[in-house]
Amino acid sequence: MTGRSATIIAFFLDAAAWALASIMLFLSGSDQATKGLDVAAGLVVTVLFFVTGVPALILALIGRSPRTALSLALAFPAACSLLFVATVIAFA
């Protein structure tokens, strides 16, 4: 498997995770007191996806910097995991 194909596969997995997280956060049925936190988290996940995932796909499609593209594609799940852990620690 080449770096380009690994990046494209990682991008589509990132896109699926982003879509699932966005749907769950933006359309959550939580009460009005925490709805703003859900929307803010959805915005953070969306911005993170567009800052890491989309440039990774673009780099992979044009064939430039395969290691950088793969690093960007893997940065999205790593950053989401870190944000989740930080949120759990903050609200625990």
Residue pairs with C-beta under 8 A, 6 or more apart in sequence:
2 66
3 60
3 66
3 67
3 69
3 70
4 60
4 63
4 66
4 69
6 70
6 73
7 56
7 57
7 59
7 60
7 66
7 69
7 70
7 73
8 57
8 60
8 61
10 56
10 70
10 73
10 74
11 53
11 56
11 57
11 60
11 73
13 77
14 49
14 52
14 53
14 56
14 73
14 76
14 77
15 49
15 53
17 76
17 77
17 80
18 45
18 46
18 49
18 53
18 76
21 42
21 45
21 80
22 42
22 45
22 46
25 38
25 39
25 41
25 42
25 45
26 38
26 39
26 42
28 35
28 38
30 38
41 87
44 83
45 80
48 76
48 79
48 80
48 83
49 76
52 72
52 73
52 75
52 76
52 79
53 72
53 73
53 76
55 69
55 72
56 69
56 70
56 71
56 72
56 73
57 69
57 73
59 65
59 66
59 68
59 69
59 72
60 66
60 69
60 73
